Amino acid sequence: TVFALFMLIHREDLRDRIIAVVSHGNYVTTTEALDEAAQRISRYLVAQTIINTSNGFVLTIGLVVIGMTMTEAGVFPNAVLWGVLTACLRFVPYFGPTVAAIFPSAIALSVFPGYSVFVAVVALIAIMELACNNIFEPWLYGTSTGISAVAVIVAAVFWGWLWGPVGLLLSTPLTVCLVVLGRYVPRFKILSTLLGEDVEIKASMRFYQRLLAGDEHRAGQMLREQVEQSSFEKACDKVIIPALKRIRSDHD
């Protein structure tokens, strides 16, 4: 906390020092890279805060409704506490939501007779997690960070293995910085290609690779998509003719 506080207080000075050290005189590219990384990470943190806060709010409302409708006392113990705890723990990827789900489930299992309240709480948490993991998080995180879904998982495994819980917490922001680095520094372009959401591979090369692999179904599907997006003539200019040229070149 002290380290982060001093970095925030002296952020302008630190920024100037970093640019002076890493730019090698190319201040325009370095400044643009830092600005893009900061914007992406800011959008990611805002999106994460919105999702986690909404998740905690919905859990609190759900526990209150379960307590009113399924218990004799008409109340679920500390529903607000479990909602706030869920919102906070969800900032830790993968591990946090699991820990957050244990507390209200354990309370429902130990306090109330039978299994009806426990099943209702587990079902509520499962529905919320499925909605967040499959709908809201890919939509918000994909547009905010610019890294692929596979890269998010790989980054969590790598940084979690390297630095433990702290690495797991910082995995996405660190990966965003690596993707931005690959966009602006040619020697690190492989990072942007492997981890970035937008892959800079021409449609004709994708088509040619599918033909080489013998995947005629996917090649035909790609061609139909190009025709639907533009026209047959443009699809020929963009996909078929460049692929034929590459085939002739490789054949020669």
C-alpha positions in Angstrom: 0.0 0.0 0.0 2.8 2.4 0.9 4.6 1.6 -2.4 1.4 2.2 -4.5 0.7 5.4 -2.6 4.2 6.9 -3.3 3.9 5.8 -6.9 0.6 7.7 -7.2 2.1 10.8 -5.5 5.1 10.9 -7.8 3.5 9.5 -10.9 4.5 12.3 -13.2 8.1 12.1 -12.1 8.2 8.3 -12.5 6.5 8.6 -15.9 9.2 11.1 -17.1 12.0 8.9 -15.8 10.6 5.7 -17.5 10.2 7.5 -20.8 13.7 8.9 -20.6 15.2 5.4 -19.9 13.3 3.2 -22.4 12.5 5.6 -25.2 16.1 5.9 -26.6 15.1 9.2 -28.1 11.8 7.9 -29.6 9.5 9.9 -27.3 6.4 9.7 -29.5 6.2 5.9 -29.7 7.0 5.5 -26.0 4.4 8.0 -24.9 1.8 6.4 -27.2 2.6 3.0 -25.8 2.3 4.1 -22.2 -1.0 5.9 -22.9 -2.5 2.9 -24.6 -1.4 0.6 -21.8 -2.9 2.9 -19.2 -6.2 3.3 -21.1 -6.5 -0.5 -21.5 -5.8 -1.3 -17.9 -8.1 1.5 -16.7 -11.0 0.2 -18.9 -10.3 -3.3 -17.5 -10.3 -2.2 -13.9 -13.6 -0.2 -14.4 -15.2 -3.2 -16.1 -14.0 -5.5 -13.3 -15.4 -3.1 -10.7 -18.7 -2.9 -12.4 -19.0 -6.7 -12.7 -17.9 -7.4 -9.2 -20.1 -4.8 -7.6 -23.1 -6.0 -9.6 -22.4 -9.6 -8.6 -22.3 -8.7 -4.9 -25.5 -6.6 -5.2 -27.4 -9.4 -6.9 -26.1 -12.0 -4.4 -27.3 -9.8 -1.5 -30.8 -9.4 -3.1 -30.9 -13.1 -3.8 -30.0 -14.1 -0.3 -32.6 -11.6 1.2 -35.3 -13.1 -1.1 -34.3 -16.7 -0.1 -34.4 -15.7 3.5 -37.8 -14.1 3.2 -39.4 -17.0 1.3 -37.7 -20.1 2.5 -36.8 -19.6 6.2 -39.0 -19.5 9.3 -37.2 -16.4 10.6 -37.6 -14.7 7.3 -34.0 -13.5 7.1 -30.7 -14.9 5.8 -27.8 -14.2 8.3 -25.5 -11.4 7.2 -26.7 -11.2 3.6 -25.1 -7.8 3.1 -21.8 -9.0 4.4 -21.7 -11.9 2.0 -22.5 -9.6 -0.9 -19.7 -7.2 0.0 -17.3 -10.0 0.6 -18.1 -11.5 -2.8 -17.6 -8.2 -4.5 -14.1 -7.8 -2.9 -13.0 -11.4 -3.4 -13.9 -11.5 -7.1 -11.0 -9.1 -7.8 -8.8 -12.2 -7.4 -9.3 -14.3 -10.5 -10.5 -17.9 -10.3 -9.6 -18.3 -6.6 -11.7 -15.4 -5.3 -15.1 -16.4 -6.6 -14.6 -19.9 -5.2 -13.8 -18.7 -1.7 -16.7 -16.2 -1.8 -19.1 -18.9 -2.7 -18.1 -21.1 0.3 -19.2 -18.7 3.0 -23.0 -18.3 2.2 -23.2 -22.0 1.2 -21.7 -23.1 4.5 -24.1 -20.8 6.4 -27.1 -22.2 4.5 -26.0 -25.7 5.2 -25.2 -25.3 8.9 -27.9 -22.9 10.1 -31.1 -24.0 8.3 -32.6 -27.5 8.6 -32.8 -29.6 5.5 -31.1 -28.9 2.2 -33.6 -26.6 0.4 -32.0 -23.3 1.5 -28.5 -24.7 0.7 -29.6 -25.9 -2.8 -31.2 -22.5 -3.5 -28.0 -20.6 -2.5 -25.8 -22.9 -4.6 -28.2 -22.5 -7.5 -28.2 -18.7 -7.2 -24.4 -18.6 -7.1 -24.1 -21.0 -10.0 -26.5 -19.0 -12.2 -24.6 -15.8 -11.4 -21.2 -17.3 -12.1 -22.4 -18.8 -15.4 -23.9 -15.5 -16.5 -20.7 -13.6 -15.5 -18.2 -16.1 -17.0 -20.0 -16.7 -20.3 -21.7 -13.4 -21.1 -20.6 -10.3 -19.2 -16.9 -10.9 -18.5 -16.0 -12.0 -22.1 -17.9 -9.0 -23.5 -16.5 -6.4 -21.2 -13.0 -7.8 -20.7 -12.5 -8.5 -24.4 -13.4 -5.0 -25.5 -11.4 -3.4 -22.6 -8.1 -5.3 -22.6 -7.6 -6.4 -26.2 -6.2 -9.8 -25.2 -7.6 -13.2 -26.2 -9.6 -15.5 -23.9 -6.9 -18.2 -24.1 -4.2 -15.6 -23.2 -6.1 -14.6 -20.1 -6.0 -18.2 -18.9 -2.4 -18.7 -19.8 -1.4 -15.4 -18.1 -3.2 -16.5 -14.9 -1.4 -19.8 -14.9 2.0 -18.3 -15.6 1.9 -15.3 -13.3 0.2 -17.3 -10.6 3.0 -19.9 -10.8 5.6 -17.1 -10.7 4.3 -14.8 -8.0 1.5 -16.7 -6.3 -1.7 -14.9 -5.4 -0.2 -11.5 -6.2 0.7 -12.7 -9.7 -2.8 -14.0 -10.1 -4.2 -10.6 -9.2 -1.9 -8.8 -11.6 -2.0 -11.3 -14.4 -4.3 -9.5 -16.8 -2.8 -6.0 -16.3 0.7 -7.4 -16.9 -0.4 -9.3 -20.0 -2.0 -6.1 -21.3 1.3 -4.3 -21.0 3.1 -7.2 -22.9 0.5 -7.0 -25.7 1.0 -3.2 -26.0 4.8 -3.7 -25.9 4.5 -6.1 -28.9 2.4 -3.5 -30.8 5.1 -0.8 -30.6 8.4 -2.7 -30.4 9.1 -4.8 -33.5 11.3 -7.4 -31.7 8.4 -8.1 -29.3 5.7 -8.4 -32.0 5.4 -12.1 -31.2 3.8 -11.2 -27.9 1.1 -9.2 -29.6 0.5 -11.9 -32.2 0.2 -14.7 -29.6 -1.6 -12.9 -26.8 -3.6 -10.2 -28.6 -7.3 -10.5 -29.5 -6.9 -9.1 -33.0 -4.5 -11.3 -35.1 -2.9 -9.5 -38.0 -3.2 -12.4 -40.5 -4.5 -11.8 -44.0 -7.7 -13.5 -45.0 -6.0 -15.0 -48.0 -3.3 -16.6 -45.8 -6.0 -18.1 -43.5 -7.7 -19.5 -46.5 -4.5 -20.9 -47.9 -3.6 -22.5 -44.5 -7.0 -24.2 -44.4 -6.4 -25.6 -47.9 -3.0 -26.9 -46.9 -4.4 -28.6 -43.9 -7.1 -30.3 -46.0 -9.9 -28.5 -44.2 -12.1 -27.8 -47.2 -15.2 -27.2 -45.0 -13.6 -24.3 -43.1 -12.0 -22.9 -46.3 -15.4 -22.8 -48.0 -16.9 -21.2 -44.9 -14.3 -18.5 -44.8 -14.9 -17.8 -48.5 -18.7 -17.5 -47.9 -18.1 -15.2 -45.0 -16.1 -12.9 -47.2 -18.7 -12.9 -49.9 -21.4 -12.1 -47.4 -19.4 -9.2 -46.0 -18.6 -7.6 -49.3 -19.2 -9.2 -52.7 -17.9 -12.1 -54.8 -15.6 -9.8 -56.8 -14.0 -8.4 -53.6 -13.7 -11.8 -52.1 -11.8 -12.9 -55.3 -9.5 -9.9 -55.0 -8.9 -10.3 -51.3 -8.8 -14.1 -50.8 -8.8 -16.3 -53.9 -6.3 -14.4 -56.2 -3.7 -13.9 -53.4 -4.1 -17.5 -52.4 -3.6 -18.7 -56.0 -0.5 -16.5 -56.3 0.9 -18.1 -53.1 0.1 -21.6 -54.3 1.9 -20.9 -57.7 4.9 -19.4 -55.8 5.2 -22.3 -53.5 4.7 -24.8 -56.3 7.5 -23.1 -58.3 
